[in-house]
Amino acid sequence: MSQEPPQDGGDPGQQGSQGWTPRDRSAAAPAPDPQHPNGAKDPEGRRKRPKRPKRTGWRRAVPTWRMVLGGVLLLALLLVGGFVAGYQIVDIPAANASATAQANVYLYADGKTVIARDGEINRENIPLRRIPRTIQHAVLAAEDRDFYSEDAIDIKATLRAGWNTVTGKGRQGGSTITQQYVKNYYLGQEQTLVRKAKEFFISIKLDREQSKDEILEGYLNTSYFGRNAYGIQAASHAYYGKDVEDLDADEGAYLASLLNAPSSNDVVAHPENRKAILARWDYVLDGMVEHHWLTPEDRDAMTFPVPGKAKPATALSGQRGYIVQAVDHYLAAHKILDEKTLATGGYRITTTLQKKKQDALVEAVKDNVLSRTSDDRDADRNVRAGGASVDPGTGHVVALYGGVDYTRQFVNNATRRDYQVGSTFKPFVLAAALANGSTTRKDRAITPNTRYDGTNERTVQSATGSTGYSPANEDDVDYGHITVREATDKSVNAVYAQMAQDVGPQEVKDTAIALGIPQDTPDLTASPSIALGPATASVVDMASAYATLADHGRQRPHTLVSRISKNAEELDLPERTTRRAVSREAADTTTSVLRSVVDGGTGTAAQGSGRPAAGKTGTAEEDKAAWFAGYTPDLATVIAVMGQDPETGVQKPLYGALGLARMNGGGAPAETWADYTRAALEGSPVQAFDLQADEGPEEPDPDESGDPDGSDDTEEAGGTRKPRDREDTDEPGTADSREERRGTRTRTPDSPSEASRAPREPRSDTPAAAPPRTDGRDRGTDARGPGTHRPGNEPTRPAAGPPAAPHDSDGQEPREPARP
């Protein structure tokens, strides 16, 4: 029986019963796929790769290279996307209000010396061209030496600052000047990530849109230097009292060293930090040498420039407030800048005020008025003073006194228009008569030698009869027939009231306006009483009008401003035209008469100036104000002492003030005028008056000759005067002079008048009460009529119409509207 080999089948791993050896399984198995080492098959039949062993232990915390690469790529994508989004979203914003706020700067006439700064922010922006290169380099050496060559962002410093903010480590320096400027000008000082992100993008954009010079200029104008000084110009004044153009390199280096720590680096305020401050100053100078901005020799020669002491924030105290107020009012009144525009700040206003004269005026008022007040006298608490001085050749207001202190008495006594000018108005009546060729009622030319009846309470006569107006002379004195010169010396009301009627009240008003009195002056009314000064012109107005007389009748509108600019751009000022107000003969003849007032009349105290002078005293009704208005050939000044209750603002009589029984213009006002004029003109040549005056023919005294017809001394109605030919012009001061119409007259040389009279006997110092009148009548009747007295700062006005010829309540004329 044959044997057959077994067939394939069954369990290949089992050995056959006949003892045959099975095949090698490893040899029979297919070779593993190198792509699938674990023998797994892919969907196409290939074997799958074996699984990676799991990471265990500490290896689980370590990212694989794939994770690192992915994270870096994701971070880069986020950063790029964030930068693009931030650049598109964050725009350059408008400047913050505090960065643009500036003070208006008021300067003396030299254009350098600061009078005052207004506003809460002490900043004055200036163009980069005004900042010396040495000062610019000092700032760069202190803050950013590579500013002109670097990018807008210091990445390292920005990241460091951001990290310190997050971790609470406080502020960290190192930002570029561009970044600091963005923070100062567009953002704020808060330390937040949002602010730093905005600073980043704005800096990049700004660096693309503005030049390096523009950024540096903005930085220098917005940085804080301590002492409430924002910007390099304010800092220059705060520490060294000068404009930035005048700083030396060592001074600029110190200001630059303040930027990183303004308060602690103030060597005057913190002398204990002197060592650190000097080290910072040295660092700045060494940086300038390193970058060849300063020679080693100059560096070695420098010593530390100790700044001046910090001045208290006086702001508008003293005269500053009055000056600022007067200048602001002038700018608005002349439509140069309105109040709202001026309030935006940044204006550099050069005034016409001269520091020497301003200081002299303040000192004169102090010596002659304020120093004479006493806390023991009730009347002295009401004393106020005002003053103004005008250059006749230019119309510039060179000095102004508004009050004792603007922070204590805010009403400006130099510009207020609520006190009667009194007899200081009388020269305008005389000038009107001379300029218009006026005559008396009997057709005699009005000249300094013309005689008038100076009888007390003489009724003023018109061409048609009595006017019913009978002004009283001071102390009810009867002077009889006196010349116009004598009547001016003694300030005789009866004479000047009649003269105003002879000239024509409207002509007197027009002449006053032509000389410089504003047309809208309260109570400047065309009536015979106009001669006695019921008008309430300001001290500045009166000084301007008297300056016209000093300049031979040429009128220049007064000004307080000579130049104004903002951001280095000049603003146009209105043209000021010189015009002839009255003829030279009329002005010079008036001056000749006013010289007599100083030489031997009521104004002899003005002789203390030591200069040839002309002037006039004046006193308001009830002694509520006393004036002296006078001039030399080169300076016209008006001083007024006023009475006002400090609590209610009501005008008060000055009886007993300064220890005097009664106040008059020949006292403290004239003495103040003399002291001021002497000091203001000290060092300048003494100028004599060059006068072309027409004194007129001498007239006999009717009282001595017994001829009652020798002058206009009758009071009966019906007196007439020949009407003047006014066909040529109706303008005051433009009529032909008498010299042209009647031939040449003798002119008076520049010498003291022979017609001068000795001064009156001085009054005795009686108790402070108002001196009684012998007739028992009230001295307080106002020349403007009842009901028109204006107390305080808010004067009232009559209900309608200008004040007419005034009457007392019983129908009689007022007794004393104003005294000399």
Salt bridges, closest charged atoms under 4 A:
ASP42 OD2 - ARG46 NE 1.91
ASP91 OD1 - LYS205 NZ 3.24
GLU124 OE1 - ARG117 NH1 3.78
GLU124 OE2 - ARG348 NH1 2.31
GLU143 OE2 - ARG280 NH2 3.33
ASP146 OD1 - HIS291 NE2 3.99
GLU199 OE1 - ARG195 NH1 2.13
ASP207 OD1 - LYS212 NZ 3.44
ASP243 OD1 - HIS237 NE2 2.65
ASP243 OD2 - ARG348 NH2 3.26
GLU245 OE2 - ARG130 NE 2.45
ASP246 OD2 - LYS112 NZ 3.70
GLU251 OE1 - LYS242 NZ 3.33
ASP266 OD2 - ARG227 NE 2.86
GLU272 OE2 - HIS270 ND1 3.05
ASP282 OD1 - ARG299 NH2 2.91
ASP286 OD1 - ARG299 NE 3.30
GLU290 OE1 - ARG145 NH1 3.34
ASP359 OD2 - LYS355 NZ 2.82
ASP380 OD2 - ARG377 NE 2.74
ASP418 OD1 - ARG416 NE 2.88
ASP453 OD2 - ARG458 NE 3.65
GLU457 OE2 - ARG777 NH2 2.78
GLU457 OE1 - ARG815 NH1 3.47
GLU474 OE2 - ARG662 NH2 3.64
GLU474 OE1 - ARG760 NH1 2.72
GLU474 OE2 - ARG763 NH2 1.98
GLU474 OE2 - ARG819 NH1 2.69
ASP475 OD1 - ARG662 NH1 3.15
ASP476 OD1 - ARG773 NH2 2.80
GLU486 OE2 - ARG757 NE 2.66
GLU507 OE2 - ARG724 NH2 3.89
GLU507 OE2 - ARG726 NH1 3.58
ASP520 OD1 - ARG417 NH1 3.58
ASP523 OD2 - ARG784 NH1 2.99
ASP523 OD2 - ARG790 NH1 2.99
ASP541 OD2 - ARG417 NE 2.82
ASP551 OD1 - ARG554 NH2 3.08
ASP551 OD2 - ARG556 NH1 2.19
GLU570 OE2 - ARG563 NE 2.59
GLU585 OE1 - ARG747 NH1 3.79
ASP588 OD1 - HIS552 ND1 2.78
ASP588 OD2 - ARG584 NE 2.87
GLU621 OE2 - LYS624 NZ 3.53
GLU621 OE2 - HIS789 ND1 3.76
GLU622 OE1 - LYS624 NZ 2.89
ASP623 OD2 - ARG662 NE 3.95
ASP623 OD1 - ARG819 NH2 2.28
ASP645 OD2 - ARG381 NH1 3.81
GLU671 OE1 - ARG372 NH1 2.81
ASP675 OD1 - ARG678 NH2 3.11
ASP690 OD2 - ARG584 NH2 3.31
ASP694 OD2 - ARG738 NH2 3.73
ASP694 OD2 - ARG745 NE 3.49
GLU695 OE1 - ARG485 NH2 2.21
GLU699 OE1 - ARG444 NH1 2.54
ASP701 OD2 - ARG451 NH1 3.99
ASP703 OD1 - HIS481 ND1 2.72
ASP709 OD1 - LYS442 NZ 3.91
ASP712 OD2 - ARG444 NH2 3.64
ASP713 OD2 - HIS481 NE2 2.73
GLU739 OE1 - ARG747 NH2 2.25
ASP750 OD1 - ARG595 NH1 2.47
ASP775 OD1 - ARG773 NE 3.41
ASP775 OD2 - ARG777 NH2 1.84
ASP782 OD2 - ARG784 NH2 2.27
GLU813 OE2 - HIS807 ND1 3.07
GLU816 OE1 - ARG773 NH1 3.92
GLU816 OE1 - ARG779 NH2 2.43
GLU816 OE2 - ARG819 NE 3.33
